[in-house]
Amino acid sequence: MSYSTGLLALTSILLLVGCNDETPETPPAKKTLPKRNVLLDGTEPDLTFSESGGAYVHKLSQTQFRISQGWQVSPPQMKDRVSSLRLQRNGGEFDVTLTWSPLKSQLVEVVATELKLFRQRHGEGNVGLIERAEAGGKVGWKVDLASEVDSDVSRRGRVYWFESETTNDRRWKIKLRASFSQDADATEIDKLLTHFEWTDREYGPQRQ
């Protein structure tokens, strides 16, 4: 789906789709880089750390996310096939949560629903216009939040959505949600988009 077609579909859906009262809770942060790819119950998570590549690999969606210096990473969490990873920088000045979840409907429909929820939770005037976003050549969506964490005016937010369609026809939503102080440089969040690497059906083997 092209960006212009997706934007038209998203605009139409926003006029029709309902919204919920609850937003997903962010898992508690720990300030140590995980050393094991094993969950508390002894099972292997969908999201694992590659020591050689310095990246978290989500094999089911055929994506990975590289970790750079200066970011503190909490151990990955997984619940109901939704994997999440939390990163922090500068003592919490930047707080980022990435999630990988199965996509059961069109991404534009999911984005529209979440935008309606944001507007209900944060207020219409605190949710920006939907914009085009790009990560490693893959096109997605972005929106800015003028306030974050239950309308905490000391922080603002930014959310990105991308889709991965694997070679076995499974589709995944990859979401990056960031919270940061009002005076922080938001381009530090944009830089994280360069850390995504895609090997899904759209891209085939990772380009060098």
CYANA upper distance limits for C-alpha pairs under 8 A (distance plus 0.5 A):
  1 MET  CA      5 THR  CA      6.90
  1 MET  CA      6 GLY  CA      6.67
  2 SER  CA      6 GLY  CA      6.49
  3 TYR  CA      7 LEU  CA      6.47
  3 TYR  CA    132 ARG  CA      7.80
  3 TYR  CA    139 VAL  CA      7.92
  3 TYR  CA    140 GLY  CA      8.49
  4 SER  CA      8 LEU  CA      6.74
  5 THR  CA      9 ALA  CA      6.71
  6 GLY  CA     10 LEU  CA      6.45
  6 GLY  CA    108 VAL  CA      6.99
  7 LEU  CA     11 THR  CA      6.59
  7 LEU  CA    108 VAL  CA      8.42
  8 LEU  CA     12 SER  CA      6.79
  9 ALA  CA     13 ILE  CA      6.62
  9 ALA  CA    108 VAL  CA      7.34
 10 LEU  CA     14 LEU  CA      6.62
 10 LEU  CA    108 VAL  CA      5.75
 10 LEU  CA    109 GLU  CA      7.15
 10 LEU  CA    111 VAL  CA      8.09
 10 LEU  CA    112 ALA  CA      6.49
 11 THR  CA     15 LEU  CA      7.41
 11 THR  CA    112 ALA  CA      8.36
 12 SER  CA     16 LEU  CA      7.52
 13 ILE  CA     17 VAL  CA      6.26
 13 ILE  CA    108 VAL  CA      8.37
 13 ILE  CA    109 GLU  CA      6.93
 13 ILE  CA    112 ALA  CA      6.73
 14 LEU  CA    112 ALA  CA      5.76
 14 LEU  CA    113 THR  CA      7.75
 14 LEU  CA    115 LEU  CA      8.46
 14 LEU  CA    116 LYS  CA      7.62
 17 VAL  CA    109 GLU  CA      8.42
 17 VAL  CA    112 ALA  CA      7.57
 17 VAL  CA    113 THR  CA      6.60
 17 VAL  CA    116 LYS  CA      8.34
 18 GLY  CA    113 THR  CA      7.04
 18 GLY  CA    116 LYS  CA      7.65
 19 CYS  CA    113 THR  CA      6.28
 19 CYS  CA    114 GLU  CA      7.81
 19 CYS  CA    116 LYS  CA      6.20
 19 CYS  CA    117 LEU  CA      5.70
 20 ASN  CA    117 LEU  CA      6.61
 21 ASP  CA    117 LEU  CA      7.57
 21 ASP  CA    120 GLN  CA      8.39
 21 ASP  CA    121 ARG  CA      8.15
 22 GLU  CA    117 LEU  CA      8.49
 23 THR  CA    117 LEU  CA      8.23
 26 THR  CA     97 THR  CA      7.78
 27 PRO  CA     77 GLN  CA      8.23
 27 PRO  CA     86 ARG  CA      8.15
 29 ALA  CA     74 SER  CA      6.31
 29 ALA  CA     86 ARG  CA      7.36
 30 LYS  CA     73 VAL  CA      7.80
 30 LYS  CA     74 SER  CA      5.41
 30 LYS  CA     75 PRO  CA      7.96
 31 LYS  CA     72 GLN  CA      6.24
 31 LYS  CA     73 VAL  CA      6.85
 31 LYS  CA     74 SER  CA      6.54
 32 THR  CA     72 GLN  CA      7.09
 32 THR  CA     73 VAL  CA      6.76
 32 THR  CA     74 SER  CA      6.62
 32 THR  CA     75 PRO  CA      8.33
 33 LEU  CA     72 GLN  CA      7.12
 33 LEU  CA     73 VAL  CA      5.71
 33 LEU  CA     74 SER  CA      6.62
 33 LEU  CA     75 PRO  CA      7.33
 34 PRO  CA     73 VAL  CA      7.89
 34 PRO  CA     74 SER  CA      7.15
 34 PRO  CA     75 PRO  CA      5.57
 37 ASN  CA     44 GLU  CA      6.99
 37 ASN  CA     45 PRO  CA      7.31
 37 ASN  CA     48 THR  CA      6.01
 37 ASN  CA     49 PHE  CA      7.10
 38 VAL  CA     42 GLY  CA      6.16
 38 VAL  CA     43 THR  CA      6.33
 38 VAL  CA     44 GLU  CA      5.59
 38 VAL  CA     45 PRO  CA      6.94
 39 LEU  CA     43 THR  CA      5.98
 39 LEU  CA     44 GLU  CA      6.73
 39 LEU  CA     45 PRO  CA      6.84
 39 LEU  CA     77 GLN  CA      8.45
 45 PRO  CA     76 PRO  CA      8.44
 45 PRO  CA     77 GLN  CA      8.44
 45 PRO  CA     78 MET  CA      7.18
 45 PRO  CA     83 SER  CA      8.39
 46 ASP  CA     58 HIS  CA      6.33
 46 ASP  CA     59 LYS  CA      7.32
 46 ASP  CA     60 LEU  CA      7.53
 46 ASP  CA     78 MET  CA      8.10
 46 ASP  CA     81 ARG  CA      8.29
 46 ASP  CA     83 SER  CA      7.24
 47 LEU  CA     56 TYR  CA      6.82
 47 LEU  CA     57 VAL  CA      6.08
 47 LEU  CA     58 HIS  CA      5.15
 47 LEU  CA     59 LYS  CA      7.81
 47 LEU  CA     76 PRO  CA      7.27
 47 LEU  CA     83 SER  CA      6.97
 48 THR  CA     56 TYR  CA      5.89
 48 THR  CA     57 VAL  CA      5.83
 48 THR  CA     58 HIS  CA      7.18
 48 THR  CA     76 PRO  CA      8.32
 49 PHE  CA     54 GLY  CA      7.72
 49 PHE  CA     55 ALA  CA      6.35
 49 PHE  CA     56 TYR  CA      4.86
 49 PHE  CA     57 VAL  CA      6.64
 50 SER  CA     54 GLY  CA      6.15
 50 SER  CA     55 ALA  CA      5.97
 50 SER  CA     56 TYR  CA      6.57
 50 SER  CA     57 VAL  CA      7.36
 51 GLU  CA     55 ALA  CA      7.76
 53 GLY  CA     66 ARG  CA      8.13
 54 GLY  CA     66 ARG  CA      6.38
 54 GLY  CA     67 ILE  CA      6.64
 55 ALA  CA     64 GLN  CA      6.81
 55 ALA  CA     65 PHE  CA      5.76
 55 ALA  CA     66 ARG  CA      4.41
 55 ALA  CA     67 ILE  CA      6.15
 56 TYR  CA     64 GLN  CA      5.96
 56 TYR  CA     65 PHE  CA      5.72
 56 TYR  CA     66 ARG  CA      6.79
 56 TYR  CA     67 ILE  CA      8.15
 57 VAL  CA     62 GLN  CA      8.26
 57 VAL  CA     63 THR  CA      6.72
 57 VAL  CA     64 GLN  CA      4.78
 57 VAL  CA     65 PHE  CA      7.08
 58 HIS  CA     62 GLN  CA      6.53
 58 HIS  CA     63 THR  CA      5.95
 58 HIS  CA     64 GLN  CA      6.26
 58 HIS  CA    100 TRP  CA      8.42
 59 LYS  CA     63 THR  CA      6.99
 59 LYS  CA     64 GLN  CA      8.40
 60 LEU  CA    166 THR  CA      8.19
 61 SER  CA    100 TRP  CA      8.35
 61 SER  CA    164 SER  CA      6.53
 61 SER  CA    165 GLU  CA      7.56
 61 SER  CA    166 THR  CA      6.50
 61 SER  CA    170 ARG  CA      8.22
 61 SER  CA    171 ARG  CA      7.72
 61 SER  CA    172 TRP  CA      6.46
 61 SER  CA    200 ASP  CA      7.37
 62 GLN  CA    164 SER  CA      7.99
 62 GLN  CA    166 THR  CA      6.98
 62 GLN  CA    198 TRP  CA      6.89
 62 GLN  CA    199 THR  CA      5.67
 62 GLN  CA    200 ASP  CA      5.59
 63 THR  CA    164 SER  CA      8.22
 63 THR  CA    196 PHE  CA      7.67
 63 THR  CA    197 GLU  CA      6.25
 63 THR  CA    198 TRP  CA      5.24
 63 THR  CA    199 THR  CA      6.43
 63 THR  CA    200 ASP  CA      7.44
 64 GLN  CA    196 PHE  CA      6.35
 64 GLN  CA    197 GLU  CA      5.76
 64 GLN  CA    198 TRP  CA      7.22
 65 PHE  CA    195 HIS  CA      5.85
 65 PHE  CA    196 PHE  CA      5.14
 65 PHE  CA    197 GLU  CA      6.80
 66 ARG  CA    195 HIS  CA      5.44
 66 ARG  CA    196 PHE  CA      7.08
 66 ARG  CA    197 GLU  CA      8.45
 67 ILE  CA     71 TRP  CA      7.75
 67 ILE  CA    195 HIS  CA      7.68
 70 GLY  CA     89 ARG  CA      6.73
 70 GLY  CA     90 ASN  CA      8.21
 71 TRP  CA     87 LEU  CA      6.57
 71 TRP  CA     88 GLN  CA      6.05
 71 TRP  CA     89 ARG  CA      5.44
 72 GLN  CA     87 LEU  CA      5.99
 72 GLN  CA     88 GLN  CA      5.64
 72 GLN  CA     89 ARG  CA      6.69
 73 VAL  CA     85 LEU  CA      7.97
 73 VAL  CA     86 ARG  CA      6.41
 73 VAL  CA     87 LEU  CA      5.11
 73 VAL  CA     88 GLN  CA      7.10
 74 SER  CA     85 LEU  CA      7.23
 74 SER  CA     86 ARG  CA      5.99
 74 SER  CA     87 LEU  CA      6.98
 75 PRO  CA     85 LEU  CA      7.44
 75 PRO  CA     86 ARG  CA      8.19
 76 PRO  CA     83 SER  CA      7.46
 76 PRO  CA     84 SER  CA      6.21
 76 PRO  CA     85 LEU  CA      5.36
 76 PRO  CA     86 ARG  CA      7.84
 77 GLN  CA     83 SER  CA      6.17
 77 GLN  CA     84 SER  CA      5.66
 77 GLN  CA     85 LEU  CA      7.01
 78 MET  CA     82 VAL  CA      6.00
 78 MET  CA     83 SER  CA      4.86
 78 MET  CA     84 SER  CA      6.80
 79 LYS  CA     83 SER  CA      7.15
 81 ARG  CA    101 SER  CA      7.07
 81 ARG  CA    102 PRO  CA      7.87
 82 VAL  CA     99 THR  CA      7.27
 82 VAL  CA    100 TRP  CA      6.17
 82 VAL  CA    101 SER  CA      5.09
 82 VAL  CA    102 PRO  CA      7.78
 83 SER  CA     99 THR  CA      6.04
 83 SER  CA    100 TRP  CA      5.66
 83 SER  CA    101 SER  CA      7.12
 84 SER  CA     97 THR  CA      7.25
 84 SER  CA     98 LEU  CA      5.95
 84 SER  CA     99 THR  CA      4.80
 84 SER  CA    100 TRP  CA      6.91
 85 LEU  CA     97 THR  CA      6.13
 85 LEU  CA     98 LEU  CA      5.65
 85 LEU  CA     99 THR  CA      7.02
 86 ARG  CA     95 ASP  CA      7.92
 86 ARG  CA     96 VAL  CA      6.18
 86 ARG  CA     97 THR  CA      4.94
 86 ARG  CA     98 LEU  CA      6.91
 87 LEU  CA     95 ASP  CA      6.49
 87 LEU  CA     96 VAL  CA      5.59
 87 LEU  CA     97 THR  CA      6.87
 88 GLN  CA     92 GLY  CA      5.94
 88 GLN  CA     93 GLU  CA      7.98
 88 GLN  CA     94 PHE  CA      6.01
 88 GLN  CA     95 ASP  CA      5.11
 88 GLN  CA     96 VAL  CA      6.71
 89 ARG  CA     93 GLU  CA      6.60
 89 ARG  CA     94 PHE  CA      5.65
 89 ARG  CA     95 ASP  CA      7.27
 90 ASN  CA     94 PHE  CA      7.23
 92 GLY  CA    180 PHE  CA      8.27
 93 GLU  CA    180 PHE  CA      5.89
 93 GLU  CA    181 SER  CA      6.26
 93 GLU  CA    184 ALA  CA      7.80
 94 PHE  CA    178 ALA  CA      7.52
 94 PHE  CA    179 SER  CA      6.50
 94 PHE  CA    180 PHE  CA      5.06
 94 PHE  CA    181 SER  CA      7.67
 95 ASP  CA    178 ALA  CA      6.17
 95 ASP  CA    179 SER  CA      5.65
 95 ASP  CA    180 PHE  CA      6.71
 96 VAL  CA    176 LEU  CA      7.45
 96 VAL  CA    177 ARG  CA      6.20
 96 VAL  CA    178 ALA  CA      4.79
 96 VAL  CA    179 SER  CA      6.83
 97 THR  CA    176 LEU  CA      6.37
 97 THR  CA    177 ARG  CA      5.86
 97 THR  CA    178 ALA  CA      6.95
 98 LEU  CA    174 ILE  CA      7.70
 98 LEU  CA    175 LYS  CA      6.07
 98 LEU  CA    176 LEU  CA      5.00
 98 LEU  CA    177 ARG  CA      6.93
 99 THR  CA    173 LYS  CA      8.30
 99 THR  CA    174 ILE  CA      6.25
 99 THR  CA    175 LYS  CA      5.74
 99 THR  CA    176 LEU  CA      7.15
100 TRP  CA    172 TRP  CA      7.13
100 TRP  CA    173 LYS  CA      6.28
100 TRP  CA    174 ILE  CA      5.29
100 TRP  CA    175 LYS  CA      7.20
101 SER  CA    172 TRP  CA      6.09
101 SER  CA    173 LYS  CA      5.80
101 SER  CA    174 ILE  CA      7.25
102 PRO  CA    170 ARG  CA      8.30
102 PRO  CA    171 ARG  CA      6.69
102 PRO  CA    172 TRP  CA      5.02
102 PRO  CA    173 LYS  CA      6.66
103 LEU  CA    107 LEU  CA      7.78
103 LEU  CA    170 ARG  CA      8.46
103 LEU  CA    171 ARG  CA      5.76
103 LEU  CA    172 TRP  CA      5.21
103 LEU  CA    173 LYS  CA      6.01
104 LYS  CA    171 ARG  CA      7.96
105 SER  CA    109 GLU  CA      7.36
105 SER  CA    110 VAL  CA      7.62
106 GLN  CA    110 VAL  CA      7.14
107 LEU  CA    111 VAL  CA      6.63
107 LEU  CA    162 PHE  CA      8.41
107 LEU  CA    163 GLU  CA      7.41
107 LEU  CA    173 LYS  CA      7.76
108 VAL  CA    112 ALA  CA      6.55
109 GLU  CA    113 THR  CA      6.77
110 VAL  CA    114 GLU  CA      6.79
111 VAL  CA    115 LEU  CA      6.58
111 VAL  CA    161 TRP  CA      7.95
112 ALA  CA    116 LYS  CA      6.80
113 THR  CA    117 LEU  CA      6.85
114 GLU  CA    118 PHE  CA      6.62
115 LEU  CA    119 ARG  CA      6.72
115 LEU  CA    127 VAL  CA      8.44
116 LYS  CA    120 GLN  CA      6.81
117 LEU  CA    121 ARG  CA      6.57
118 PHE  CA    122 HIS  CA      6.15
118 PHE  CA    123 GLY  CA      7.86
118 PHE  CA    127 VAL  CA      7.40
119 ARG  CA    123 GLY  CA      5.32
119 ARG  CA    124 GLU  CA      5.17
119 ARG  CA    125 GLY  CA      8.31
119 ARG  CA    126 ASN  CA      7.81
119 ARG  CA    127 VAL  CA      6.56
120 GLN  CA    124 GLU  CA      7.46
121 ARG  CA    150 ASP  CA      7.62
121 ARG  CA    151 SER  CA      8.43
122 HIS  CA    126 ASN  CA      6.55
122 HIS  CA    127 VAL  CA      7.69
122 HIS  CA    145 LEU  CA      8.46
122 HIS  CA    147 SER  CA      7.53
122 HIS  CA    148 GLU  CA      7.99
122 HIS  CA    150 ASP  CA      7.17
122 HIS  CA    151 SER  CA      6.11
123 GLY  CA    127 VAL  CA      7.49
126 ASN  CA    145 LEU  CA      6.07
126 ASN  CA    146 ALA  CA      5.17
126 ASN  CA    147 SER  CA      6.78
127 VAL  CA    143 VAL  CA      7.76
127 VAL  CA    144 ASP  CA      6.65
127 VAL  CA    145 LEU  CA      5.28
127 VAL  CA    146 ALA  CA      6.84
128 GLY  CA    143 VAL  CA      6.25
128 GLY  CA    144 ASP  CA      5.59
128 GLY  CA    145 LEU  CA      6.63
128 GLY  CA    146 ALA  CA      8.04
129 LEU  CA    143 VAL  CA      6.66
129 LEU  CA    144 ASP  CA      7.98
130 ILE  CA    141 TRP  CA      7.17
130 ILE  CA    142 LYS  CA      6.28
130 ILE  CA    143 VAL  CA      5.50
131 GLU  CA    141 TRP  CA      6.20
131 GLU  CA    142 LYS  CA      5.57
131 GLU  CA    143 VAL  CA      6.70
132 ARG  CA    139 VAL  CA      7.50
132 ARG  CA    140 GLY  CA      6.54
132 ARG  CA    141 TRP  CA      5.39
132 ARG  CA    142 LYS  CA      6.54
133 ALA  CA    139 VAL  CA      6.26
133 ALA  CA    140 GLY  CA      5.47
133 ALA  CA    141 TRP  CA      5.48
133 ALA  CA    142 LYS  CA      6.11
133 ALA  CA    160 TYR  CA      7.78
134 GLU  CA    138 LYS  CA      5.93
134 GLU  CA    139 VAL  CA      5.04
134 GLU  CA    140 GLY  CA      6.41
134 GLU  CA    141 TRP  CA      8.38
134 GLU  CA    193 LEU  CA      7.95
135 ALA  CA    139 VAL  CA      7.12
135 ALA  CA    140 GLY  CA      8.27
135 ALA  CA    193 LEU  CA      5.40
135 ALA  CA    194 THR  CA      6.40
135 ALA  CA    196 PHE  CA      7.04
136 GLY  CA    193 LEU  CA      7.65
136 GLY  CA    194 THR  CA      6.42
136 GLY  CA    196 PHE  CA      6.99
136 GLY  CA    197 GLU  CA      7.18
136 GLY  CA    198 TRP  CA      8.16
138 LYS  CA    162 PHE  CA      8.12
139 VAL  CA    162 PHE  CA      7.51
140 GLY  CA    160 TYR  CA      7.64
140 GLY  CA    161 TRP  CA      6.13
140 GLY  CA    162 PHE  CA      5.23
140 GLY  CA    163 GLU  CA      7.76
141 TRP  CA    160 TYR  CA      6.06
141 TRP  CA    161 TRP  CA      5.74
141 TRP  CA    162 PHE  CA      7.33
142 LYS  CA    158 ARG  CA      7.68
142 LYS  CA    159 VAL  CA      6.09
142 LYS  CA    160 TYR  CA      4.99
142 LYS  CA    161 TRP  CA      7.11
143 VAL  CA    158 ARG  CA      6.34
143 VAL  CA    159 VAL  CA      5.96
143 VAL  CA    160 TYR  CA      7.30
144 ASP  CA    156 ARG  CA      8.31
144 ASP  CA    157 GLY  CA      6.34
144 ASP  CA    158 ARG  CA      4.95
144 ASP  CA    159 VAL  CA      7.00
145 LEU  CA    156 ARG  CA      6.17
145 LEU  CA    157 GLY  CA      5.20
145 LEU  CA    158 ARG  CA      6.34
146 ALA  CA    153 VAL  CA      8.21
146 ALA  CA    155 ARG  CA      8.29
146 ALA  CA    156 ARG  CA      5.49
146 ALA  CA    157 GLY  CA      7.06
147 SER  CA    151 SER  CA      5.57
147 SER  CA    152 ASP  CA      6.24
147 SER  CA    153 VAL  CA      5.59
147 SER  CA    154 SER  CA      7.77
147 SER  CA    155 ARG  CA      6.07
147 SER  CA    156 ARG  CA      4.72
147 SER  CA    157 GLY  CA      6.91
148 GLU  CA    152 ASP  CA      5.85
148 GLU  CA    153 VAL  CA      7.43
148 GLU  CA    155 ARG  CA      5.94
148 GLU  CA    156 ARG  CA      5.31
148 GLU  CA    157 GLY  CA      6.03
148 GLU  CA    179 SER  CA      6.92
149 VAL  CA    155 ARG  CA      7.99
149 VAL  CA    179 SER  CA      8.25
152 ASP  CA    156 ARG  CA      8.37
153 VAL  CA    182 GLN  CA      8.43
154 SER  CA    181 SER  CA      6.51
154 SER  CA    182 GLN  CA      6.34
155 ARG  CA    179 SER  CA      7.03
155 ARG  CA    180 PHE  CA      5.85
155 ARG  CA    181 SER  CA      4.77
155 ARG  CA    182 GLN  CA      5.52
156 ARG  CA    179 SER  CA      6.28
156 ARG  CA    180 PHE  CA      6.12
156 ARG  CA    181 SER  CA      6.67
156 ARG  CA    182 GLN  CA      6.25
157 GLY  CA    177 ARG  CA      7.81
157 GLY  CA    178 ALA  CA      5.90
157 GLY  CA    179 SER  CA      4.92
157 GLY  CA    180 PHE  CA      6.69
158 ARG  CA    177 ARG  CA      6.44
158 ARG  CA    178 ALA  CA      5.73
158 ARG  CA    179 SER  CA      7.24
159 VAL  CA    175 LYS  CA      7.75
159 VAL  CA    176 LEU  CA      6.20
159 VAL  CA    177 ARG  CA      4.90
159 VAL  CA    178 ALA  CA      6.76
160 TYR  CA    175 LYS  CA      6.11
160 TYR  CA    176 LEU  CA      5.60
160 TYR  CA    177 ARG  CA      6.93
161 TRP  CA    173 LYS  CA      7.41
161 TRP  CA    174 ILE  CA      6.37
161 TRP  CA    175 LYS  CA      5.10
161 TRP  CA    176 LEU  CA      7.11
162 PHE  CA    173 LYS  CA      6.42
162 PHE  CA    174 ILE  CA      5.59
162 PHE  CA    175 LYS  CA      6.85
163 GLU  CA    171 ARG  CA      7.39
163 GLU  CA    172 TRP  CA      6.13
163 GLU  CA    173 LYS  CA      5.37
163 GLU  CA    174 ILE  CA      6.47
164 SER  CA    171 ARG  CA      6.09
164 SER  CA    172 TRP  CA      5.61
164 SER  CA    173 LYS  CA      7.10
164 SER  CA    174 ILE  CA      7.86
164 SER  CA    198 TRP  CA      8.45
164 SER  CA    200 ASP  CA      6.62
164 SER  CA    201 ARG  CA      8.37
164 SER  CA    202 GLU  CA      8.37
165 GLU  CA    169 ASP  CA      6.60
165 GLU  CA    170 ARG  CA      6.15
165 GLU  CA    171 ARG  CA      4.86
165 GLU  CA    172 TRP  CA      6.94
165 GLU  CA    200 ASP  CA      6.34
165 GLU  CA    201 ARG  CA      6.38
165 GLU  CA    202 GLU  CA      7.50
166 THR  CA    170 ARG  CA      5.81
166 THR  CA    171 ARG  CA      6.79
166 THR  CA    200 ASP  CA      5.24
166 THR  CA    201 ARG  CA      5.57
166 THR  CA    202 GLU  CA      8.48
167 THR  CA    200 ASP  CA      6.91
167 THR  CA    201 ARG  CA      5.45
178 ALA  CA    189 ILE  CA      7.72
180 PHE  CA    184 ALA  CA      6.94
180 PHE  CA    186 ALA  CA      8.36
186 ALA  CA    190 ASP  CA      7.37
187 THR  CA    191 LYS  CA      6.72
188 GLU  CA    192 LEU  CA      7.46
189 ILE  CA    193 LEU  CA      8.03
190 ASP  CA    194 THR  CA      8.38
191 LYS  CA    195 HIS  CA      8.11
192 LEU  CA    196 PHE  CA      8.11
197 GLU  CA    206 GLN  CA      7.73
198 TRP  CA    203 TYR  CA      7.04
198 TRP  CA    206 GLN  CA      6.88
199 THR  CA    203 TYR  CA      6.09
199 THR  CA    204 GLY  CA      5.71
199 THR  CA    205 PRO  CA      5.79
199 THR  CA    206 GLN  CA      5.64
200 ASP  CA    204 GLY  CA      6.20
200 ASP  CA    205 PRO  CA      8.28
